[in-house]
Amino acid sequence: MSPNRQRQIYYAFKEKCVWRPEHETQLAQNFKKKAQRLLSDMLGRVCESNKKPKWILPGNYAKLLHYWATNERFLQLSDIGKKARNSTKGGSLHTSGATSQDAVRRKLASLP
């Protein structure tokens, strides 16, 4: 999505909500993170279902299908994710996202 379109969406959001000026930077960062996550989840469901939703234009859907079928990086990450989800290695699966198991262990050890 172009930076211009991102700004348009953010400004439309700003018209409906009010906050103090000192919170602008943090709020913009939070909005961007949540919007990226939401779009990523929506596109993931589209990729899995293999059906064009109403909100994606036909030309853009064709481009997405081509990207998902040919982009080396996307295919590599997809394969890594499939292998990780299907893994039964060890006594437990690593399910803490980008946080390392050692960091999770330290965090849990520090809890009261």
SULBELBEL-V361578 format. One record per pair of residues at least 24 apart in sequence whose ideal C-beta (glycine too) atoms are under 8 Angstrom apart, sorted by the first residue. I is the first residue (numbers start at 0). GAP is how many residues later the second one is. Records with the same first field share a line. If there is no record, write none. Layout:
BEGIN
I: GAP  GAP
END
This chain:
BEGIN
0: 38
5: 26  29
8: 26
END
